Amino acid sequence: MGLGKHAVVDPMVRVHGISNPRVADNSVMPNITTGHTLAPTLVIAEQAASMISAGS
């Protein structure tokens, strides 16, 4: 996730270079976590759902 040339998705979880797809799973985390990924993945999904429903 990010704005750089190596980022796959932007902070709004939109895939760079493609018009509509979004990715909202733990693969968008910019750093690998050493703990469980369930809670951060749920937060990413909830935030993405909020952004999508708000029309962002």
C-alpha positions in Angstrom: 0.0 0.0 0.0 1.3 3.4 -0.9 1.9 6.0 -3.5 5.3 4.8 -4.7 6.1 3.0 -8.0 6.4 -0.4 -6.2 3.0 -0.1 -4.4 0.2 -2.2 -5.8 -2.7 -0.3 -4.1 -3.1 3.2 -2.9 -4.3 4.2 0.6 -7.9 3.9 -0.6 -7.2 0.2 -1.5 -7.6 0.9 -5.2 -5.4 -1.1 -7.5 -2.9 1.1 -9.4 -3.4 1.1 -13.2 -6.9 -0.5 -13.2 -10.1 1.5 -12.9 -12.4 -0.3 -10.4 -10.8 -3.3 -8.5 -9.9 -2.9 -4.8 -7.9 -5.2 -2.6 -8.8 -5.4 1.1 -6.8 -8.2 2.7 -3.6 -8.6 4.6 -1.5 -8.4 1.4 -1.9 -4.6 1.4 0.1 -4.3 4.6 3.3 -2.3 3.8 5.3 -4.2 6.5 5.2 -7.9 7.4 3.8 -8.4 10.9 5.3 -10.9 13.3 1.9 -11.5 15.0 -1.4 -12.8 14.0 -3.0 -11.1 11.0 -6.7 -11.6 11.8 -7.3 -8.4 13.7 -5.4 -6.1 11.3 -7.1 -7.8 8.3 -10.5 -7.1 9.8 -9.6 -3.5 10.4 -8.4 -3.2 6.8 -11.6 -4.7 5.5 -13.8 -2.5 7.7 -12.0 0.6 6.6 -12.2 -0.4 3.0 -16.0 -1.1 3.3 -16.5 2.3 4.9 -14.5 4.0 2.1 -16.4 2.1 -0.6 -19.8 2.9 0.9 -18.9 6.5 1.3 -18.2 6.7 -2.4 -14.4 7.2 -2.2 
